Amino acid sequence: MIEPFTFCGRKIWLLRDDLLGVFNGNKARKLEYFLNADLSGVSRIVSNGSSQSNAMYSLSVFAKMRGLKFSYVVSHLSKNLKREPVGNLKFALENGMEIFVDQNRREFARELAKKEGALFIEEGVAQKEAEAGFKTQAREIKAWAWERNFERQTSNEQNLGAKILDIFLPSGTGASAAYLAKNCEFNVFTCPCVGGSEYLKSEILALDPHSRVKILPPPKKYHFGDLKPELYEIWRQTLENSGVEFDLIYDPVGLLTLKENLADFKNEILYIHQGGILGNVSQKARYERK
Ligand SMILES: *Cc1c(COP(=O)(O)O)cnc(C)c1O
């Protein structure tokens, strides 16, 4: 669903992937392939990542739906979280997820998967199977855009007077931006929420060597999950002004970057709401403790 949305006084469009269903936003897109795949012969999935990951929660729902066991490896689990799990971790555990702690979490997870004959899923589901869901997403955006007479943007040359669409979404691994851009002819812009622009660029090029994704650096460099007044403020303002709740980890960085560059966007803008708000309780608690 795409709806009009007012952001910093400008009318833009919002793709509500947060409303897709039981899965959260882009993780639903990433798991589309596996939802439709023949998994007979697989009884367990194994993945790894952070203890508050949206992907972890979505995988727990997926495993439950498909009657699979789910093992997840983190490199660290705080005493607080262990004693009293909140947010994504709480819900994933309720879905039957089994958690392991190991310093070399990816290696540990791979070994575990091998031993168990399980399906190994990369951190953040950043792997080639994720592309299928973004083909669907691209198709949905294209169908919407063609109805509104947006033109294909196949070259970097500005076609004067043409109605062109600029898509914006914040990135973690960059898989969502890379696979969307690969499958649609509109401009795709993103910003890094983990590490810097150069790192994100190399991650995106590893997934698609010819990627046309344009990376905009945030106003300043943020670490993943940073607690900063300006990040909380733009999240709160957007919620107050529009009534739409965004994710508190990626979207504040995305919204600030979009705001900073707003005047440079001459075309119409489509922002993708990639879900993740289930994780907001734990991030809010971190803000409150600070
Ligand atoms: C996972 C996630 C992202 C990052 O997606 P990538 O494909 O890893 O770049 C962004 N926003 C939300 C809400 C997410 O859950």
The ligand as a MOL file (V3000), in Angstrom:
LIG
                    3D

  0  0  0     0  0            999 V3000
M  V30 BEGIN CTAB
M  V30 COUNTS 15 15 0 0 0
M  V30 BEGIN ATOM
M  V30 1 C 16.4630 -5.0130 8.5830 0
M  V30 2 C 15.9630 -3.6330 8.4920 0
M  V30 3 C 16.6010 -2.6490 7.6990 0
M  V30 4 C 17.8690 -2.9320 6.9390 0
M  V30 5 O 17.6560 -3.7180 5.7930 0
M  V30 6 P 18.8980 -4.2120 4.9080 0
M  V30 7 O 18.3130 -5.0010 3.8210 0
M  V30 8 O 19.7570 -5.0540 5.8110 0
M  V30 9 O 19.6290 -3.0100 4.4520 0
M  V30 10 C 16.0460 -1.3810 7.6550 0
M  V30 11 N 14.9300 -1.0650 8.3620 0
M  V30 12 C 14.3040 -1.9800 9.1290 0
M  V30 13 C 13.1070 -1.5600 9.8870 0
M  V30 14 C 14.7980 -3.2840 9.2200 0
M  V30 15 O 14.1710 -4.1820 9.9980 0
M  V30 END ATOM
M  V30 BEGIN BOND
M  V30 1 1 1 2
M  V30 2 1 2 3
M  V30 3 2 2 14
M  V30 4 1 3 4
M  V30 5 2 3 10
M  V30 6 1 4 5
M  V30 7 1 5 6
M  V30 8 2 6 7
M  V30 9 1 6 8
M  V30 10 1 6 9
M  V30 11 1 10 11
M  V30 12 2 11 12
M  V30 13 1 12 13
M  V30 14 1 12 14
M  V30 15 1 14 15
M  V30 END BOND
M  V30 END CTAB
M  END
